[in-house]
Amino acid sequence: MDANMTAEMMQTMSMDTFGMPAMDMMTMQQCIEACSACEQACTMCADNAMADGMIKCASMCMDCADVCNTMMRMMMRPSGFDMPSMRAMLQACMTMCSACADECGNHAEMSETCRMCQMACEACVAACRAMMDMFAAAETA
């Protein structure tokens, strides 16, 4: 799904219906896009790392891709939002992306794929953190 379609679909959703009127749909869209980009980067990095014999890196990237996919899919189904679950999943995504960024950072100087994956993971952490901040603001509004 491209970003424009995601944005259009997000605009059709009313968070008032889900009891979250103060939720910023742009922040959610940016997090969905960051998770998608990270999933793609990690999948490609894992394939490259396997070819180079970097098993730990490949495994971390595969796990990170799976977590990002799950996070993204949860955000695309706001009717099922459960704040404690969403917070836990955001934290898990940030933790996994941070670990993957660290691992890929070990190879970033010799692998352009790892460098790009590290950047995608760091961007995903930032987007998930923005979601957490937005949830906190929405709860106090």
N, C-alpha and C positions, 0 to 999 in steps of 0.2 A: 504494500500500500504506500503510495507516495505521500509526501508531506502535505500537498495541497488537498488531497482527498481526506486525509486525516483531519486537517483543519476544518474543512467543510462539514464533516460528520460531527466533529466536536461542537461546532456552533449550533447544531440541531439539538444537542442534549441540554436539558435544563437541570442543573445541579440542585435547584430548589426541590425538584421531585424526589431527590435522594437525601434531602435533609441537610444539604451542604451549600446554601446559597452564596456564601462568601468564597467558594472555591474559584481559583483563577484557572480557567480552561487553557490559557496560553501556557502557563507553567506546566500543566499536565501534558499538553501537546509536545512541549519541548522535551519533557522527560521521556515520553513515548518515542520520540525521534532519536534521543540520545541512546536509549536502550536498544532500539533497532540498529543504529549505526555500530554500537558496541558489539551486538550479537554478530553482525556481519564481519566486523574486523576480527573478532575472536575466532570465528569459524575459519576465516582465511588464514589467520596466523597459525591456528592449530594445524592446518593442513601443511603449511610451510615448515613448521617446527618438526612435524613428524618426518618429513623428508630430510631434514637436517639432523635427525636423531636426538632432538631436544624433547625427550618424553615428558619431563615435568612441565615444561612450558606448554606443550601441546595439551596435556591433561588439564592444566589450569585454564587454558583458553576454552576448551570444550565445556568445562563446568561453568565458566563465566558466561558463555553464549547461552547455555541452558537457563541460567538464573535471569539473565537479561530478557530472554524470550518470555519467561513466566511473568516477570515484572510488567513488561509491556502489555501482555494479554490481560493481566489483572486491571490495569488502568483503563483498558478499552472496554471494560464491563463495569461501569460505575454503579449500575443498579445492585450489584452484589457487594458494594463497598462495606467492609467491616474495618473500622479504623484501627483496632489493635492488630489485626492481621496485615493490613496495609502497611502500618508502621514497621512491623516485624519484617515484612518482605522488603521494604525499602532499605532497612538496616542490613539485611542479608545481601541485597544487591550491592550496596556500598562496600560491604566487607569483601565480597567476592571480587568486585571490580578493583578495589585497592590492592588485593593480593595479586591479582592478575597483572595489574600495572607494575607492581614491584618486580614480578618475575620477568615480564617482558622488558622492563627497564634494564635488567641484567644483560640483555642481548641487543639493546637498542643501537649500540654503536656499530655492531656488525650485521644487523638485520633491519632493513627498512620496514619490513612487515611488523616486526616486534615494536619498532618505534611508533608506527602508526597505530598499532593495537594499544600500546601504552597510552597514547593520547586519547583514543576513543574511550578507554576505561576511565581515565581521569575526568573526561567530559561527562560520562555517565554518573560518576560519583557526585559531581557538582550538580547535575540535574536532579538526582535523587535527593540531595541535601536541600535543594530549592523546594522540592515537593514536601519534604518534612517541615520546612519552615512555613510553607503555605498552609499545611494542615494545622499547624499550631496557631497561625493567625486566624484561620477560619473558625477554629473552636472558640476563640476568645471574642469573635465578632458577634 
